[in-house]
Amino acid sequence: MSTDDVAVGAVVRYPRTGTTGKVVRIEEIDDRRYAEVDSTGLYYRVDELIGADKTTGKVEKKERSLEDYLKEHEQLQEQLKAAWDNGIDRSCEGGS
């Protein structure tokens, strides 16, 4: 897939992470073209994407409910709070 073939609606894969999804937007930033991929909401350099028809293996997307997302969000918030509470107070110890 050439960079000219990457267009809104194209299914692409980012080989470094295996991320696969549909291009929802193309942006030019600092003289480079980037494509936003729907599965992550992140931008990837167009010249580093390949067409999904060139991927190997089966890509599966797990259906998740709103409750699943909320539970995961709460768990992440708890982990961040614990890290903040336990790590910040002792992070600068040792200097005199």
SEMI-149448 format. One record per residue (C-alpha): z, x, y; residue number from 1; residue in three letters. Coordinates in Angstrom, 1 decimal. Each point is the difference from the previous one (the first is absolute). Layout:
> zz;xx;yy;n;res
> Z;X;Y;NUM;ala;
...
END
This chain:
> zz;xx;yy;n;res
> 0.0;0.0;0.0;1;met;
> -1.0;1.5;3.3;2;ser;
> 1.9;-0.5;3.1;3;thr;
> -2.7;-2.4;1.2;4;asp;
> 0.6;-2.2;-3.1;5;asp;
> 3.7;-0.6;1.0;6;val;
> 0.0;-3.3;1.7;7;ala;
> 2.3;-3.0;0.5;8;val;
> 0.2;-1.8;-3.4;9;gly;
> -0.8;3.1;-2.1;10;ala;
> 2.3;0.7;-2.9;11;val;
> 1.1;3.7;0.2;12;val;
> 2.3;2.4;-1.7;13;arg;
> 2.0;2.9;1.5;14;tyr;
> 0.0;2.6;-2.8;15;pro;
> 3.0;2.0;1.1;16;arg;
> 2.4;-2.9;-0.6;17;thr;
> -2.2;-2.4;-2.1;18;gly;
> 0.4;-2.6;2.7;19;thr;
> -2.7;-2.7;-0.3;20;thr;
> -0.8;-2.9;2.3;21;gly;
> -2.4;-1.7;2.2;22;lys;
> -0.9;1.3;3.5;23;val;
> 1.3;-2.4;2.6;24;val;
> -0.8;2.1;3.1;25;arg;
> -1.8;3.1;1.1;26;ile;
> 1.3;2.1;3.0;27;glu;
> -1.1;3.2;1.7;28;glu;
> 2.9;2.2;0.9;29;ile;
> -0.4;3.5;1.4;30;asp;
> -3.7;0.0;-0.9;31;asp;
> 0.7;-0.9;-3.7;32;arg;
> -0.6;-3.3;-1.8;33;arg;
> 3.0;-1.6;-1.7;34;tyr;
> 0.1;-3.1;-2.2;35;ala;
> 3.0;-2.3;-0.3;36;glu;
> 0.5;-1.0;-3.7;37;val;
> 1.5;-3.4;-0.7;38;asp;
> 2.2;1.0;-2.9;39;ser;
> 2.1;2.4;2.1;40;thr;
> -0.8;-0.9;3.6;41;gly;
> -0.5;3.8;0.6;42;leu;
> -3.0;1.8;1.5;43;tyr;
> -1.9;2.5;-2.1;44;tyr;
> -2.7;2.4;1.1;45;arg;
> -3.3;-1.5;-0.9;46;val;
> -1.4;3.4;-1.3;47;asp;
> 2.9;0.1;-2.6;48;glu;
> -0.7;-3.4;-1.5;49;leu;
> -2.1;-0.8;-3.0;50;ile;
> -1.5;-3.2;-1.2;51;gly;
> 2.2;-1.9;-2.4;52;ala;
> -2.9;-0.3;-2.4;53;asp;
> 0.4;3.7;-0.6;54;lys;
> 3.7;-0.3;-1.0;55;thr;
> 1.2;0.5;-3.5;56;thr;
> 2.6;-2.2;-1.6;57;gly;
> 1.1;-3.5;0.7;58;lys;
> 1.6;-0.9;3.3;59;val;
> 2.7;-2.7;-0.2;60;glu;
> 1.7;-1.7;2.8;61;lys;
> 3.3;-1.6;-0.8;62;lys;
> 0.6;-3.4;1.5;63;glu;
> 3.3;0.0;2.0;64;arg;
> 1.9;-2.9;1.6;65;ser;
> 1.5;-0.1;3.4;66;leu;
> 3.4;0.2;-1.6;67;glu;
> -1.0;3.2;-1.8;68;asp;
> -1.0;1.6;3.4;69;tyr;
> 3.2;-1.2;1.6;70;leu;
> 2.2;1.4;-2.8;71;lys;
> -1.9;3.4;0.2;72;glu;
> 0.5;0.0;3.8;73;his;
> 3.7;-0.6;-0.3;74;glu;
> 0.4;2.7;-2.6;75;gln;
> -1.9;2.5;2.2;76;leu;
> 2.2;-1.0;3.0;77;gln;
> 3.2;0.6;-2.1;78;glu;
> -1.3;3.4;-1.1;79;gln;
> -0.9;1.0;3.6;80;leu;
> 3.5;-1.1;1.2;81;lys;
> 1.7;1.9;-2.8;82;ala;
> -2.0;3.1;0.8;83;ala;
> 0.8;-0.3;3.7;84;trp;
> 3.7;-0.6;-0.6;85;asp;
> 0.3;2.8;-2.5;86;asn;
> -2.4;2.6;1.3;87;gly;
> 0.2;0.0;3.8;88;ile;
> 3.7;0.8;0.4;89;asp;
> -0.2;3.1;-2.2;90;arg;
> -3.4;1.2;0.9;91;ser;
> 1.1;2.5;2.6;92;cys;
> 3.1;1.5;-1.8;93;glu;
> 0.4;3.7;-0.3;94;gly;
> -0.8;1.2;3.4;95;gly;
> 2.6;1.4;2.3;96;ser;
END
